Amino acid sequence: MINGIGPLETSHVANTLAGSKLDQIEQLARRGELSRASQEFESYFVSYMLKVMRQTVPQGELTSNKMGEMFYSFYDEEIGKLAAQSGGIGLSDYVLAAVARNEDLARSPSNPATSVKS
């Protein structure tokens, strides 16, 4: 007993520390999943943008058949993936910032949907 304070319950402290560590691990895992999902979204967006841009250009003799279309489909998909992995056009960062901003707004005590009514 320390100056009138009851004995320190180590089990409560251990459970609290373990709980906060578990929350941190879950939050990091969620952040990793969000990062991966936003990068995949940016990859898809860049691939689709390349596909649409390619449709505005006249086709050559070698690519005006189904095999040429299939080649460019895979090519655009790979370019989209590589672009997103190397930083892309910033869409992934924007999506992550928007999600973080929405989560902060959802946790805000001034938000009437999440605040506790007395």
C-alpha positions as CSV (number, residue, x, y, z in Angstrom):
1,M,0.0,0.0,0.0
2,I,1.4,3.4,-1.0
3,N,0.2,6.4,1.1
4,G,-3.4,5.3,1.5
5,I,-3.7,4.0,-2.1
6,G,-4.6,0.3,-2.3
7,P,-2.3,-2.3,-3.5
8,L,-1.4,-2.2,-7.2
9,E,-3.3,-4.8,-9.1
10,T,-0.8,-6.1,-11.7
11,S,-3.4,-8.1,-13.5
12,H,-5.4,-5.0,-14.4
13,V,-2.3,-3.1,-15.5
14,A,-1.2,-6.1,-17.6
15,N,-4.7,-6.4,-19.2
16,T,-4.8,-2.7,-20.0
17,L,-1.3,-2.8,-21.6
18,A,-2.1,-5.9,-23.6
19,G,-5.4,-4.4,-24.7
20,S,-3.8,-1.1,-25.9
21,K,-1.0,-3.1,-27.7
22,L,-3.7,-5.2,-29.4
23,D,-5.5,-2.1,-30.4
24,Q,-2.3,-0.7,-31.9
25,I,-1.7,-3.9,-33.8
26,E,-5.3,-3.9,-35.2
27,Q,-5.0,-0.3,-36.2
28,L,-1.7,-0.9,-38.0
29,A,-3.2,-3.9,-39.8
30,R,-6.2,-1.8,-40.8
31,R,-4.0,1.0,-42.0
32,G,-2.0,-1.5,-44.1
33,E,-5.2,-2.9,-45.6
34,L,-6.4,0.6,-46.4
35,S,-3.1,1.4,-48.0
36,R,-3.1,-1.7,-50.1
37,A,-6.8,-1.1,-51.2
38,S,-6.1,2.5,-52.1
39,Q,-3.0,1.5,-54.1
40,E,-5.1,-1.2,-56.0
41,F,-7.8,1.4,-56.7
42,E,-5.2,3.8,-58.1
43,S,-3.7,0.9,-60.2
44,Y,-7.2,0.2,-61.6
45,F,-7.8,3.9,-62.3
46,V,-4.5,4.3,-64.2
47,S,-5.1,1.1,-66.2
48,Y,-8.6,2.3,-67.1
49,M,-7.3,5.7,-68.0
50,L,-4.7,4.2,-70.3
51,K,-7.4,2.0,-71.9
52,V,-9.6,5.0,-72.6
53,M,-6.7,7.0,-73.9
54,R,-5.7,4.2,-76.2
55,Q,-9.2,4.2,-77.8
56,T,-8.7,7.7,-79.0
57,V,-5.6,6.7,-81.1
58,P,-6.1,5.0,-84.5
59,Q,-5.1,1.3,-84.4
60,G,-2.2,-0.1,-86.3
61,E,-2.3,-3.2,-88.5
62,L,-0.6,-5.3,-85.8
63,T,-3.0,-4.4,-83.0
64,S,-6.3,-4.2,-84.7
65,N,-7.3,-7.8,-83.8
66,K,-8.3,-9.6,-80.6
67,M,-4.8,-10.6,-79.7
68,G,-3.6,-7.0,-79.9
69,E,-6.5,-5.9,-77.7
70,M,-5.6,-8.6,-75.2
71,F,-2.0,-7.6,-75.2
72,Y,-2.8,-4.0,-74.6
73,S,-5.3,-5.0,-71.9
74,F,-2.5,-6.8,-70.0
75,Y,0.0,-4.1,-70.8
76,D,-2.2,-1.3,-69.4
77,E,-3.0,-3.4,-66.3
78,E,0.8,-3.9,-65.6
79,I,1.6,-0.3,-66.3
80,G,-1.2,0.7,-63.8
81,K,0.3,-1.6,-61.1
82,L,3.8,-0.3,-61.6
83,A,2.6,3.3,-61.6
84,A,0.7,2.9,-58.4
85,Q,3.6,1.1,-56.7
86,S,6.0,3.9,-57.6
87,G,3.8,6.7,-56.2
88,G,1.4,7.0,-59.1
89,I,-0.6,10.1,-59.6
90,G,-1.4,10.8,-56.0
91,L,-4.8,9.2,-56.0
92,S,-3.9,6.6,-53.4
93,D,-2.6,9.3,-51.0
94,Y,-5.8,11.3,-51.6
95,V,-8.0,8.3,-50.8
96,L,-6.1,7.6,-47.6
97,A,-6.4,11.2,-46.5
98,A,-10.1,11.2,-47.2
99,V,-10.6,8.0,-45.2
100,A,-8.6,9.4,-42.3
101,R,-10.6,12.7,-42.4
102,N,-13.9,10.8,-42.4
103,E,-12.7,8.6,-39.4
104,D,-11.7,11.7,-37.5
105,L,-15.1,13.3,-38.2
106,A,-16.8,10.1,-37.1
107,R,-14.9,10.1,-33.8
108,S,-15.4,13.8,-33.2
109,P,-17.5,14.5,-30.0
110,S,-19.3,17.3,-31.9
111,N,-20.7,14.7,-34.3
112,P,-24.3,14.2,-33.2
113,A,-24.4,10.7,-34.7
114,T,-21.7,9.4,-32.4
115,S,-22.0,11.6,-29.3
116,V,-23.6,10.1,-26.2
117,K,-27.0,11.6,-25.3
118,S,-27.6,12.3,-21.7
